[in-house]
């Protein structure tokens, strides 16, 4: 019995040490947020919405998309993260629509393919995002999308289908 008690204490001390140190020494340390982290996408979408030059109006034209919501985000590339500098590099397509207006074939879905960095602290908590905001292009609704939505706009399945198409 005497031999088992000290080894149990050693095991408990080792586990406690690993937990307190963040388990970095065995690869279980804090993880950086991923490119598809909902908070990262929301932060990045807000920055795009307020700082995007819109491509259709020529170089240098700016118009905030304040009344547009992030409809969907298609992840294109997650380049990974560098623990030393606390950054993750990502590329994604962001799609914005105005939910207060019924779509027509003349209505735009605003799309931005944006490269952005996630910045996080040493505990792996998201601190901010830094997008390299490019032009936002106008993509017109198709007649099929308009028909699908206007046939029964309050039907959750139709709304889901329309959102999925974006």
C-alpha positions in Angstrom: 0.0 0.0 0.0 2.8 2.4 0.8 4.2 2.2 -2.7 0.9 2.8 -4.5 0.0 6.0 -2.5 3.1 8.0 -3.6 2.8 7.0 -7.3 -0.8 8.1 -7.2 0.3 11.5 -5.9 2.9 11.7 -8.6 0.3 10.9 -11.3 -2.1 13.5 -9.8 0.7 16.1 -9.7 1.6 15.4 -13.3 -2.0 15.8 -14.5 -2.4 19.0 -12.5 0.8 20.4 -14.0 -0.3 19.6 -17.5 -3.7 21.2 -17.0 -2.2 24.3 -15.4 0.4 24.7 -18.2 -2.2 24.4 -20.9 -0.9 21.0 -21.9 1.3 22.6 -24.6 4.1 20.2 -23.9 2.0 17.2 -25.1 0.1 19.0 -27.9 -3.1 19.7 -26.1 -2.6 23.4 -25.7 -5.0 26.2 -26.5 -6.2 26.1 -30.1 -6.5 29.1 -32.3 -10.0 29.8 -33.6 -10.7 28.5 -37.1 -11.6 30.4 -40.2 -15.2 29.3 -40.0 -15.5 30.4 -36.3 -19.0 32.1 -36.2 -17.6 35.0 -34.2 -14.7 35.5 -36.7 -17.1 35.4 -39.6 -19.4 38.0 -37.9 -16.5 40.3 -37.1 -15.2 40.1 -40.6 -18.6 40.5 -42.2 -19.2 43.7 -40.1 -15.8 45.1 -41.3 -16.6 44.2 -44.9 -20.1 45.8 -44.6 -18.7 49.1 -43.3 -15.5 49.4 -45.4 -16.1 47.8 -48.8 -15.6 49.5 -52.1 -18.3 48.2 -54.3 -16.9 47.0 -57.6 -19.9 47.9 -59.8 -19.5 51.6 -59.2 -15.9 52.0 -60.3 -12.7 52.3 -58.4 -12.9 54.3 -55.2 -16.7 54.2 -54.8 -17.7 53.3 -51.3 -21.1 52.4 -49.9 -21.6 50.7 -46.6 -23.9 47.7 -46.6 -25.5 48.6 -43.3 -28.9 47.2 -44.1 -27.5 44.0 -45.6 -27.2 40.7 -43.6 -24.5 38.0 -44.1 -26.5 35.4 -45.9 -23.9 32.7 -46.2 -20.1 32.2 -46.2 -18.4 29.7 -48.4 -15.0 28.8 -46.9 -12.4 28.6 -49.7 -9.1 28.2 -47.9 -7.8 27.9 -44.3 -4.1 28.4 -44.4 -3.6 27.4 -40.8 -2.2 29.4 -37.9 1.1 30.4 -36.5 1.2 30.1 -32.7 4.2 32.4 -32.4 2.6 35.4 -33.9 -1.0 34.6 -32.9 -2.5 34.8 -36.4 -4.6 32.6 -38.7 -4.8 33.4 -42.4 -8.1 32.6 -44.2 -9.9 33.3 -47.4 -13.7 33.1 -47.8 -16.6 34.3 -49.9 -19.1 36.4 -48.1 -22.6 36.9 -49.5 -24.8 39.8 -48.3 -28.5 40.4 -49.0 -31.0 42.9 -47.9 -33.7 40.9 -45.9 -36.1 43.8 -45.8 -36.6 43.8 -49.6 -38.2 41.1 -51.8 -35.7 40.0 -54.4 -36.2 40.7 -58.1 -34.0 39.8 -61.0 -32.6 43.3 -60.7 -31.7 42.9 -57.0 -28.1 42.2 -56.0 -26.5 39.7 -53.8 -23.3 41.4 -52.8 -20.4 39.0 -52.8 -16.9 39.6 -51.5 -14.0 37.1 -51.7 -11.9 38.3 -48.8 -8.6 37.3 -47.4 -8.5 37.9 -43.6 -6.4 37.2 -40.6 -7.7 36.1 -37.2 -5.9 37.4 -34.2 -6.1 35.7 -30.9 -4.5 35.7 -27.5 -2.2 33.1 -26.0 -5.2 31.2 -24.5 -6.7 30.8 -28.0 -9.5 33.3 -27.6 -10.4 35.4 -30.7 -9.4 39.0 -30.2 -10.0 40.5 -33.7 -10.0 40.0 -37.4 -8.1 42.0 -40.0 -9.7 41.7 -43.5 -7.9 42.7 -46.7 -11.2 44.1 -48.1 -11.5 43.8 -51.8 -14.3 45.0 -54.1 -17.8 43.7 -53.4 -19.5 42.5 -56.7 -23.2 42.6 -57.5 -24.6 39.2 -58.4 -28.2 39.3 -59.7 -30.9 37.1 -58.4 -32.0 34.4 -60.9 -35.6 34.1 -61.9 -35.7 30.7 -60.2 -34.5 32.2 -56.9 -37.1 35.0 -57.1 -39.9 32.6 -57.9 -38.9 30.3 -55.1 -38.9 33.0 -52.6 -42.0 34.9 -53.7 -44.2 31.8 -54.0 -44.3 31.5 -50.2 -41.9 33.9 -48.6 -42.8 32.9 -45.0 -42.2 29.1 -45.6 -39.1 28.2 -43.7 -38.1 25.6 -46.2 -38.3 28.1 -49.1 -36.2 30.6 -47.0 -33.7 27.8 -46.3 -33.5 26.9 -50.0 -33.0 30.5 -51.0 -30.3 31.0 -48.4 -28.6 27.8 -49.4 -28.4 28.9 -53.1 -26.5 32.0 -52.0 
